Amino acid sequence: MSNFYKDNPDIEKTLDAVDLTEVAGLCEEGFRFAKEYDFAPVSAEDAIDNYKRALEVCGDIIGNRIAPTAEETDKVGNILNEDGSVTYAPGIKLAVELMGRSRLSGCTIPYYLGGLNMPCTILTACNDIVSRADASLMNIFGLQGIAETINAFASEELKKQYVPKLCDGTWTGAMVLTEPDAGSDLQSVKTTAHQDENGVWRVNGVKRFITNGCGDVLLVLARTEPEFSDGRGLSCLLVEKCPQVKVRRLEHKLGINGSPTCELVFTDAPAKLVGQRKRGLITYVMALMNGARVGISAQGTGIGEAAYRAARDYAAARKQFGVTIDTFPALRELMSDMSVDLQASRILAYYSSKCVDLENGLTKKFEALKGSPEAQAVRARMKKYAGFNKMLTPMAKYYASEMSMRTSNGAVAVLGGSGYMKDYPVERYLRDARITTIYEGTSQLQVVAAIAGVMAGLYREVVADALEGVQLTESLKAKYGGVLALMEKLDKAVEFVKGHPDGKMYHDLHARKLVDAAIGVIVAALFIRFAAKFPEKEAVLDFWCETRFPTLIGELVKAESGYTGPVVKFETLAPAVTLAD
């Protein structure tokens, strides 16, 4: 195999294009940690060099040690033992050990808790690399949000007790949210928590579809306030693996077979409150979910990378009619589309992650500067990126997950009959990709989350931010003119939808078309930024504008058509299924 970072220059170039200079300064809090830790960076250049070294370590472990185990992991999966414990596939067990030993399992955690204190953008790049080898591993490695949540909201005592062992791989974790009757609608959670006579919290209930539910540290969403039936009654509790928590079953899944998906039963399980009561869903789980969305954007990107590479290599070697099939125009178009789709996913995921880092870093800086003349300017930028993130994180998750489906499906097409067989890994990529459009919020829910920002015209501010400080050549100025023209069409479509007499129904019917167009202009702006730094990327920008813009314009025409048939004529268009006597 090979180093999965060093053999993929697009990762480093994308990081260079989004530029982490400011992020590094915020993450290192003015590089003050260098006084306390001799390994902490002393400058942005030093920090970025550290980031790339960490990615090189990640690429080496994943490419040379873990990728060779992925096929076996998919076949053997996990084993539920008679005592209710779960045995990982050997490759997953090895990966947890190696990633913990390298401290990459604490990528974003502060130094004093045993982490690497790196930004979310670097964790996104790690998750991209991990997912290329084995998407199911990312579901365990990517659960660093457990440690992040404890670090962000728990007491200092809980932080020091749990976070270091999550960083070094001693423990793994899980976010325990979903129930049989509460999937996307988490306000309906029925699992309860009460304090016993000794003041110890006790959790009771059933949770389903829990990724790595066999983990050692479980963050459980439970109802602590029975007088509230909605999200106000929910709190976040930390439950350690113990006899009062039983893995009742492992789900048998289409893909990501190395990731144990558990049904859990809690019977008076002892727990510790994380943060404050009644803020479990509103504050803590929302923070977890936003991090998870970014994680899935990286997972989808990594799957897309693996699928594209398999297709490209096969097409360069496979001969038909005396020539390799990568000479056929139809296949060249398909693989060009796959490649550009993948690059769009990566730059959107990394830029979105950078915006998360800026919001987090500026929030800390504002708290430190409160009362000073500089504070209000910092607060204004913090609020700007907070607004961006409400739109960008669901966009990134939505686009990357759908891209992984398109690209893995395209890889099967390139390999033909061979792609349908288990002799090649592309059928696994297709199976693994499907879940990315479902968990952590379906694609439909990501559209719902992103549409408010689109309707407010926030895409214009994001485009301006993406191009801030970029020096455009005449050729790039012409491309930017095309972006402006598409934005004008999007503005017009947004106003039409806002003013339609059918109101919310029409808005919901055409939301995806508007979100797709907003993603189209944002990605185009990011590709312009990329091409300004790396001129060879202008061909990618050209392809994006020439192939995507006409399709998006057609979708905007539909949004302005006034057509409501799928809703008002639903029973005729999609008649109910009846059974004959």
C-alpha positions as CSV (number, residue, x, y, z in Angstrom):
1,M,0.0,0.0,0.0
2,S,1.2,3.6,0.4
3,N,0.9,6.7,2.6
4,F,-2.7,7.9,2.1
5,Y,-1.7,11.5,2.7
6,K,1.5,11.7,0.7
7,D,0.0,9.9,-2.3
8,N,-2.9,12.4,-2.5
9,P,-1.6,15.9,-3.2
10,D,-5.1,17.3,-3.4
11,I,-5.4,17.1,0.4
12,E,-2.4,19.4,1.0
13,K,-3.3,21.7,-1.9
14,T,-6.8,22.1,-0.6
15,L,-5.5,22.9,2.9
16,D,-3.1,25.4,1.4
17,A,-6.0,27.0,-0.6
18,V,-8.3,27.5,2.3
19,D,-5.3,28.9,4.3
20,L,-5.2,28.0,8.0
21,T,-2.9,30.8,9.1
22,E,-5.5,32.7,11.2
23,V,-7.0,29.4,12.5
24,A,-3.5,28.4,13.8
25,G,-3.1,31.6,15.7
26,L,-6.6,31.3,17.3
27,C,-6.1,27.6,18.1
28,E,-2.8,28.2,19.8
29,E,-4.2,31.4,21.5
30,G,-1.4,33.6,20.2
31,F,1.1,30.7,20.5
32,R,1.2,31.0,24.3
33,F,1.3,27.3,24.8
34,A,4.9,27.2,23.5
35,K,6.0,28.5,26.9
36,E,4.5,25.5,28.7
37,Y,5.0,22.7,26.1
38,D,8.2,22.3,24.2
39,F,6.3,20.6,21.4
40,A,3.7,23.4,20.9
41,P,4.3,25.6,17.8
42,V,5.7,29.1,18.1
43,S,4.2,30.5,14.9
44,A,1.5,29.8,12.3
45,E,4.1,28.4,9.9
46,D,5.3,26.1,12.7
47,A,1.7,25.0,13.5
48,I,0.8,24.3,9.9
49,D,4.0,22.2,9.6
50,N,2.9,20.3,12.6
51,Y,-0.6,19.7,11.0
52,K,1.0,18.3,7.9
53,R,3.3,16.0,10.0
54,A,0.3,14.7,11.8
55,L,-1.5,14.0,8.5
56,E,1.6,12.2,7.3
57,V,1.5,10.0,10.4
58,C,-2.2,9.4,9.8
59,G,-1.6,8.6,6.2
60,D,1.1,6.1,7.0
61,I,-1.0,4.2,9.7
62,I,-4.1,4.1,7.5
63,G,-2.5,3.4,4.2
64,N,0.1,0.8,5.3
65,R,-1.5,-0.8,8.4
66,I,-5.3,-0.4,8.2
67,A,-6.2,-0.4,4.5
68,P,-5.0,-4.0,4.1
69,T,-7.5,-5.1,6.8
70,A,-10.6,-3.4,5.4
71,E,-11.8,-6.3,3.3
72,E,-11.5,-8.7,6.2
73,T,-13.2,-6.2,8.5
74,D,-16.2,-5.9,6.1
75,K,-16.5,-9.7,6.0
76,V,-16.2,-10.6,9.7
77,G,-17.8,-7.5,11.2
78,N,-18.2,-7.5,15.0
79,I,-19.3,-10.2,17.4
80,L,-21.8,-9.9,20.2
81,N,-20.6,-12.2,23.0
82,E,-22.9,-14.1,25.4
83,D,-22.0,-11.7,28.2
84,G,-23.2,-8.7,26.2
85,S,-19.7,-7.5,25.3
86,V,-18.7,-6.8,21.7
87,T,-15.5,-8.0,20.0
88,Y,-14.3,-5.7,17.2
89,A,-12.9,-7.0,13.9
90,P,-9.1,-7.4,14.2
91,G,-8.4,-4.4,11.9
92,I,-10.6,-2.1,13.9
93,K,-9.0,-3.2,17.2
94,L,-5.6,-2.5,15.7
95,A,-6.6,0.9,14.3
96,V,-8.0,2.0,17.7
97,E,-4.7,1.1,19.3
98,L,-2.5,2.7,16.7
99,M,-4.5,5.9,16.4
100,G,-4.6,6.2,20.2
101,R,-0.9,5.7,20.5
102,S,-0.3,8.5,17.9
103,R,-2.7,10.7,19.9
104,L,-4.6,11.4,16.7
105,S,-7.7,10.2,18.6
106,G,-7.3,13.4,20.5
107,C,-6.7,15.6,17.5
108,T,-8.7,18.6,18.6
109,I,-8.4,18.2,22.4
110,P,-6.2,20.6,24.4
111,Y,-2.6,19.7,25.3
112,Y,-3.3,19.5,29.0
113,L,-5.8,16.8,28.5
114,G,-3.5,14.7,26.3
115,G,-4.6,16.0,22.9
116,L,-2.9,17.5,19.9
117,N,-4.8,20.9,20.1
118,M,-5.3,20.9,16.3
119,P,-8.2,22.5,14.5
120,C,-11.3,20.8,13.2
121,T,-10.1,21.2,9.6
122,I,-7.2,18.8,10.4
123,L,-9.5,16.3,12.0
124,T,-11.6,16.6,8.8
125,A,-8.5,15.8,6.7
126,C,-7.8,12.8,9.0
127,N,-11.3,11.5,8.6
128,D,-11.0,11.9,4.8
129,I,-7.9,9.7,4.9
130,V,-9.4,7.2,7.3
131,S,-12.6,6.8,5.3
132,R,-10.7,6.2,2.1
133,A,-9.4,3.0,3.7
134,D,-12.4,1.9,5.7
135,A,-15.5,4.1,6.2
136,S,-16.6,2.0,9.2
137,L,-13.4,2.9,11.1
138,M,-14.2,6.6,10.7
139,N,-17.4,6.0,12.7
140,I,-15.2,5.1,15.7
141,F,-12.2,7.3,15.1
142,G,-14.5,10.2,14.2
143,L,-16.4,10.0,17.5
144,Q,-13.9,12.5,18.9
145,G,-17.0,14.7,19.4
146,I,-17.5,12.7,22.6
147,A,-14.3,14.0,24.1
148,E,-14.9,17.5,22.6
149,T,-18.4,17.6,24.3
150,I,-17.0,16.6,27.6
151,N,-14.2,19.2,27.2
152,A,-16.6,21.9,26.2
153,F,-19.4,21.4,28.7
154,A,-18.5,19.1,31.6
155,S,-16.8,20.0,34.9
156,E,-13.0,20.1,35.2
157,E,-13.2,16.9,37.3
158,L,-15.0,15.0,34.6
159,K,-12.7,16.3,31.9
160,K,-9.6,15.1,33.7
161,Q,-11.2,11.8,34.5
162,Y,-12.4,10.8,31.0
163,V,-10.8,12.9,28.2
164,P,-7.2,11.7,28.4
165,K,-8.2,8.0,28.1
166,L,-10.4,8.9,25.0
167,C,-7.3,10.6,23.5
168,D,-4.9,7.8,24.0
169,G,-7.2,5.0,22.8
170,T,-7.7,3.4,26.2
171,W,-11.4,4.1,25.8
172,T,-13.8,4.7,23.0
173,G,-17.1,6.5,23.2
174,A,-20.6,6.8,21.7
175,M,-23.3,9.4,21.4
176,V,-26.5,7.7,22.5
177,L,-29.4,9.6,21.1
178,T,-31.7,7.6,18.9
179,E,-34.6,5.4,20.1
180,P,-37.1,3.1,18.4
181,D,-39.7,5.9,18.3
182,A,-37.3,8.9,18.2
183,G,-35.0,9.0,15.2
184,S,-34.7,12.4,13.7
185,D,-37.4,13.7,16.1
186,L,-35.1,13.7,19.2
187,Q,-37.6,15.8,21.2
188,S,-39.6,12.6,21.5
189,V,-36.9,10.8,23.5
190,K,-38.5,8.5,26.2
191,T,-35.3,7.3,28.0
192,T,-35.4,8.7,31.5
193,A,-32.9,9.7,34.2
194,H,-33.7,10.4,37.9
195,Q,-31.6,10.9,41.0
196,D,-31.8,8.1,43.6
197,E,-31.8,8.6,47.4
198,N,-28.0,9.1,47.3
199,G,-28.2,11.8,44.6
200,V,-26.8,9.4,41.9
201,W,-28.3,9.8,38.5
202,R,-29.9,6.6,37.1
203,V,-30.8,6.0,33.5
204,N,-33.5,3.7,32.2
205,G,-34.6,3.1,28.7
206,V,-33.8,1.6,25.3
207,K,-31.7,3.2,22.6
208,R,-31.3,2.0,19.0
209,F,-29.0,2.4,16.1
210,I,-26.2,3.5,18.3
211,T,-22.8,3.7,16.6
212,N,-20.2,2.0,18.8
213,G,-22.7,1.6,21.5
214,C,-20.3,-0.9,23.0
215,G,-17.9,1.9,23.8
216,D,-16.6,2.7,27.3
217,V,-18.0,6.3,27.6
218,L,-21.6,6.9,26.6
219,L,-23.1,10.3,26.3
220,V,-26.8,9.7,26.7
221,L,-29.7,12.0,25.9
222,A,-32.3,11.3,28.6
223,R,-35.4,13.0,30.0
224,T,-34.6,14.4,33.5
225,E,-37.6,16.8,33.7
226,P,-40.8,14.7,33.3
227,E,-43.0,17.8,33.3
228,F,-41.7,18.7,29.9
229,S,-42.5,16.4,26.9
230,D,-40.3,18.3,24.4
231,G,-36.6,19.2,24.2
232,R,-36.7,21.3,27.3
233,G,-36.9,18.2,29.5
234,L,-33.8,16.6,28.1
235,S,-30.3,16.5,29.6
236,C,-26.9,15.0,28.7
237,L,-25.5,12.3,31.0
238,L,-22.3,10.4,31.0
239,V,-22.6,6.6,31.5
240,E,-19.7,4.3,31.8
241,K,-19.9,0.8,30.4
242,C,-21.2,-1.3,33.2
243,P,-23.5,-4.3,34.0
244,Q,-26.5,-2.1,34.0
245,V,-25.9,-1.3,30.3
246,K,-26.6,-4.2,28.0
247,V,-26.0,-4.5,24.3
248,R,-29.1,-6.4,23.4
249,R,-28.3,-6.8,19.7
250,L,-26.0,-5.8,16.9
251,E,-27.8,-4.6,13.8
252,H,-27.1,-6.5,10.5
253,K,-26.4,-3.8,8.0
254,L,-25.9,-3.1,4.3
255,G,-22.5,-1.6,4.8
256,I,-20.0,-0.1,7.3
257,N,-19.8,-3.6,8.8
258,G,-16.7,-2.8,11.0
259,S,-18.7,-0.2,12.9
260,P,-20.9,-1.9,15.6
261,T,-24.4,-0.5,15.6
262,C,-26.0,-1.4,18.8
263,E,-29.4,-1.6,20.6
264,L,-28.8,-0.7,24.2
265,V,-30.9,-1.3,27.3
266,F,-30.3,0.8,30.4
267,T,-31.5,-0.5,33.7
268,D,-30.8,2.0,36.6
269,A,-27.4,2.6,35.0
270,P,-25.4,5.0,37.1
271,A,-24.7,8.3,35.3
272,K,-23.1,11.7,35.8
273,L,-24.7,14.9,34.6
274,V,-22.7,16.8,31.8
275,G,-23.2,20.5,32.1
276,Q,-26.6,21.8,33.1
277,R,-30.0,20.1,33.2
278,K,-32.5,20.8,30.4
279,R,-29.7,21.8,27.9
280,G,-29.1,18.3,26.6
281,L,-30.7,18.7,23.3
282,I,-30.8,22.4,22.8
283,T,-27.1,23.0,23.5
284,Y,-25.0,19.9,23.9
285,V,-26.5,17.5,21.3
286,M,-26.8,20.3,18.7
287,A,-23.1,20.9,19.2
288,L,-22.4,17.2,18.8
289,M,-24.6,17.0,15.7
290,N,-22.9,19.9,14.0
291,G,-19.5,18.2,14.6
292,A,-21.0,14.9,13.3
293,R,-22.2,16.6,10.1
294,V,-18.7,17.8,9.4
295,G,-17.4,14.3,10.2
296,I,-19.8,12.8,7.7
297,S,-18.7,15.3,5.0
298,A,-15.2,13.9,5.4
299,Q,-16.4,10.4,5.4
300,G,-18.3,10.9,2.2
301,T,-15.2,12.5,0.7
302,G,-13.0,9.6,1.7
303,I,-15.3,7.1,0.2
304,G,-15.5,9.1,-3.0
305,E,-11.7,9.2,-3.1
306,A,-11.5,5.4,-2.8
307,A,-14.1,4.9,-5.5
308,Y,-12.6,7.3,-7.9
309,R,-9.2,5.8,-7.6
310,A,-10.5,2.3,-8.1
311,A,-12.3,3.4,-11.3
312,R,-9.4,5.4,-12.7
313,D,-6.9,2.7,-12.2
314,Y,-9.2,0.0,-13.6
315,A,-10.0,2.1,-16.7
316,A,-6.3,2.7,-17.4
317,A,-5.6,-1.0,-17.4
318,R,-8.7,-2.6,-18.8
319,K,-8.6,-3.1,-22.6
320,Q,-11.6,-3.4,-25.0
321,F,-11.5,-3.4,-28.8
322,G,-7.7,-3.1,-28.6
323,V,-7.5,0.0,-26.4
324,T,-7.8,0.9,-22.8
325,I,-11.3,2.0,-21.8
326,D,-10.1,5.3,-20.4
327,T,-9.8,6.4,-24.1
328,F,-13.6,6.2,-24.6
329,P,-15.1,9.7,-24.5
330,A,-18.2,8.6,-22.6
331,L,-16.0,7.1,-19.8
332,R,-13.7,10.1,-19.9
333,E,-16.7,12.3,-19.2
334,L,-17.9,10.1,-16.4
335,M,-14.6,9.9,-14.7
336,S,-14.0,13.7,-15.1
337,D,-17.3,14.2,-13.5
338,M,-16.5,11.9,-10.6
339,S,-13.1,13.6,-10.1
340,V,-14.5,17.2,-10.1
341,D,-17.4,16.1,-7.9
342,L,-14.9,14.7,-5.4
343,Q,-12.8,17.8,-5.4
344,A,-15.8,20.0,-4.9
345,S,-16.8,17.9,-1.9
346,R,-13.3,18.2,-0.4
347,I,-13.0,21.9,-0.7
348,L,-16.5,22.5,0.6
349,A,-15.8,20.2,3.6
350,Y,-12.5,21.8,4.4
351,Y,-13.7,25.3,4.0
352,S,-16.7,24.6,6.2
353,S,-14.4,23.1,8.8
354,K,-12.3,26.2,8.7
355,C,-15.3,28.3,9.3
356,V,-16.1,26.1,12.4
357,D,-12.5,26.7,13.6
358,L,-12.9,30.5,13.1
359,E,-16.2,30.6,15.0
360,N,-14.7,28.5,17.9
361,G,-11.4,30.4,18.0
362,L,-13.1,33.8,17.8
363,T,-15.5,32.8,20.6
364,K,-12.6,32.1,22.9
365,K,-10.8,35.2,21.9
366,F,-14.0,37.3,22.5
367,E,-14.4,35.8,26.0
368,A,-10.7,36.7,26.8
369,L,-11.1,40.3,25.4
370,K,-14.5,41.2,27.0
371,G,-14.6,44.8,28.0
372,S,-11.7,45.8,25.7
373,P,-12.0,48.1,22.6
374,E,-11.1,45.1,20.4
375,A,-13.9,42.9,21.7
376,Q,-16.7,44.1,19.6
377,A,-14.9,43.6,16.3
378,V,-14.0,40.1,17.3
379,R,-17.6,39.5,18.3
380,A,-18.9,40.7,14.9
381,R,-16.6,38.2,13.1
382,M,-17.6,35.4,15.5
383,K,-21.3,36.0,14.8
384,K,-20.5,36.1,11.0
385,Y,-19.0,32.7,11.0
386,A,-21.6,31.3,13.4
387,G,-24.2,32.3,10.8
388,F,-22.1,30.7,8.0
389,N,-21.9,27.5,9.9
390,K,-25.6,27.1,10.3
391,M,-25.8,26.9,6.5
392,L,-22.4,25.5,5.5
393,T,-22.2,22.4,7.8
394,P,-25.5,20.9,6.5
395,M,-24.5,21.8,3.0
396,A,-21.1,20.1,3.4
397,K,-22.7,16.9,4.8
398,Y,-25.4,16.9,2.2
399,Y,-23.1,17.4,-0.7
400,A,-20.4,15.0,0.3
401,S,-22.8,12.2,1.2
402,E,-24.7,12.4,-2.1
403,M,-21.3,12.7,-3.9
404,S,-20.1,9.5,-2.3
405,M,-23.2,7.7,-3.7
406,R,-22.7,9.2,-7.2
407,T,-19.0,8.4,-7.3
408,S,-19.2,4.9,-5.9
409,N,-22.1,4.2,-8.3
410,G,-20.0,5.6,-11.1
411,A,-17.1,3.3,-10.1
412,V,-19.3,0.3,-10.3
413,A,-20.3,1.5,-13.8
414,V,-16.7,1.9,-14.9
415,L,-15.8,-1.6,-13.7
416,G,-19.0,-3.1,-15.2
417,G,-19.7,-6.7,-14.3
418,S,-16.5,-6.8,-12.3
419,G,-17.7,-3.8,-10.2
420,Y,-20.7,-5.8,-9.1
421,M,-18.6,-8.6,-7.8
422,K,-16.9,-8.9,-4.5
423,D,-13.5,-9.5,-6.2
424,Y,-13.2,-5.7,-6.3
425,P,-13.8,-3.2,-3.4
426,V,-16.1,-0.8,-5.3
427,E,-19.3,-2.7,-4.3
428,R,-18.2,-2.1,-0.7
429,Y,-17.8,1.6,-1.4
430,L,-21.3,1.7,-2.8
431,R,-22.7,-0.1,0.3
432,D,-20.8,2.0,2.7
433,A,-21.8,5.3,0.9
434,R,-25.5,4.7,1.3
435,I,-25.6,5.3,5.1
436,T,-23.9,8.7,4.8
437,T,-27.0,10.2,3.3
438,I,-29.1,8.9,6.2
439,Y,-27.3,9.1,9.6
440,E,-26.6,12.3,11.5
441,G,-29.6,13.7,9.6
442,T,-30.9,12.6,6.2
443,S,-30.1,14.6,3.1
444,Q,-33.6,16.0,3.2
445,L,-33.0,17.2,6.8
446,Q,-29.7,18.8,5.7
447,V,-31.6,20.8,3.1
448,V,-34.1,21.9,5.7
449,A,-31.2,23.0,7.9
450,A,-29.5,24.9,5.1
451,I,-32.5,26.6,3.4
452,A,-33.0,29.4,5.9
453,G,-29.5,30.7,5.1
454,V,-30.1,30.5,1.4
455,M,-33.4,32.3,1.7
456,A,-31.6,35.1,3.6
457,G,-29.1,35.4,0.8
458,L,-26.2,34.3,3.0
459,Y,-24.5,32.6,0.0
460,R,-23.4,36.1,-1.2
461,E,-21.5,36.7,2.0
462,V,-19.9,33.3,1.9
463,V,-18.8,33.9,-1.7
464,A,-17.3,37.2,-0.7
465,D,-15.5,35.6,2.3
466,A,-14.1,32.8,0.1
467,L,-12.6,35.3,-2.4
468,E,-11.4,37.8,0.2
469,G,-7.8,38.8,-0.7
470,V,-7.7,36.7,-3.8
471,Q,-5.9,38.3,-6.8
472,L,-7.9,37.3,-10.0
473,T,-6.4,36.9,-13.4
474,E,-8.4,38.1,-16.4
475,S,-9.5,34.6,-17.0
476,L,-10.7,34.1,-13.4
477,K,-12.5,37.5,-13.5
478,A,-14.5,36.1,-16.4
479,K,-15.4,33.0,-14.4
480,Y,-16.3,35.2,-11.5
481,G,-18.7,37.0,-13.8
482,G,-20.4,33.7,-14.4
483,V,-20.8,33.2,-10.7
484,L,-22.3,36.6,-10.3
485,A,-24.8,35.9,-13.1
486,L,-25.9,32.6,-11.5
487,M,-26.2,34.4,-8.1
488,E,-28.6,36.9,-9.7
489,K,-30.7,34.0,-11.1
490,L,-30.7,32.4,-7.6
491,D,-31.7,35.8,-6.0
492,K,-34.6,35.9,-8.4
493,A,-35.7,32.3,-7.7
494,V,-35.5,32.9,-4.0
495,E,-37.8,36.0,-4.3
496,F,-40.3,34.0,-6.4
497,V,-40.4,31.2,-3.8
498,K,-40.8,33.7,-0.9
499,G,-43.7,35.3,-2.7
500,H,-45.6,32.2,-3.9
501,P,-49.1,32.1,-2.6
502,D,-48.8,28.4,-1.4
503,G,-46.2,29.6,1.1
504,K,-44.4,26.9,3.1
505,M,-45.6,24.1,0.9
506,Y,-44.0,25.6,-2.2
507,H,-40.9,26.6,-0.2
508,D,-40.4,23.0,1.0
509,L,-41.1,21.6,-2.4
510,H,-38.3,23.6,-4.1
511,A,-35.9,24.0,-1.2
512,R,-33.4,21.4,-2.6
513,K,-33.2,23.2,-5.9
514,L,-32.3,26.5,-4.2
515,V,-29.8,24.8,-1.8
516,D,-28.1,23.0,-4.8
517,A,-27.7,26.3,-6.6
518,A,-26.2,28.0,-3.5
519,I,-23.7,25.2,-3.2
520,G,-22.9,25.6,-6.9
521,V,-21.9,29.2,-6.5
522,I,-20.0,28.7,-3.2
523,V,-18.0,25.8,-4.7
524,A,-17.3,27.9,-7.8
525,A,-16.0,30.7,-5.6
526,L,-13.8,28.2,-3.8
527,F,-12.5,26.8,-7.0
528,I,-11.6,30.3,-8.1
529,R,-9.7,30.7,-4.9
530,F,-8.0,27.4,-5.6
531,A,-7.1,28.2,-9.2
532,A,-5.6,31.6,-8.2
533,K,-3.1,29.6,-6.0
534,F,-2.7,26.5,-8.2
535,P,-3.3,27.5,-11.9
536,E,-3.8,23.8,-13.0
537,K,-7.1,23.9,-11.0
538,E,-8.6,26.3,-13.6
539,A,-9.5,23.3,-15.7
540,V,-11.5,22.0,-12.8
541,L,-13.2,25.4,-12.4
542,D,-14.0,25.4,-16.1
543,F,-15.6,22.0,-15.9
544,W,-17.6,23.0,-12.9
545,C,-19.0,26.1,-14.6
546,E,-19.6,24.5,-18.0
547,T,-21.3,21.3,-16.7
548,R,-23.0,22.3,-13.4
549,F,-24.2,25.8,-14.1
550,P,-26.6,24.9,-16.9
551,T,-28.1,22.1,-14.8
552,L,-28.5,24.5,-11.8
553,I,-30.1,27.2,-14.0
554,G,-32.6,24.5,-15.2
555,E,-33.5,23.7,-11.6
556,L,-34.0,27.4,-10.8
557,V,-36.4,27.6,-13.8
558,K,-38.4,24.8,-12.2
559,A,-38.4,26.7,-8.9
560,E,-40.0,29.6,-10.6
561,S,-42.5,27.6,-12.6
562,G,-45.2,27.6,-9.9
563,Y,-45.7,23.9,-10.5
564,T,-47.0,22.1,-7.4
565,G,-48.1,18.7,-8.9
566,P,-46.0,16.4,-6.6
567,V,-48.0,17.8,-3.7
568,V,-51.4,18.7,-4.9
569,K,-51.8,15.8,-7.3
570,F,-49.8,13.3,-5.2
571,E,-52.6,10.6,-5.0
572,T,-52.8,10.6,-8.8
573,L,-49.1,10.7,-9.5
574,A,-48.2,8.2,-6.8
575,P,-51.4,6.1,-6.3
576,A,-51.6,4.1,-3.1
577,V,-50.7,0.4,-3.5
578,T,-53.7,-2.0,-3.2
579,L,-53.8,-5.8,-2.8
580,A,-56.0,-7.8,-5.1
581,D,-58.4,-10.3,-3.5
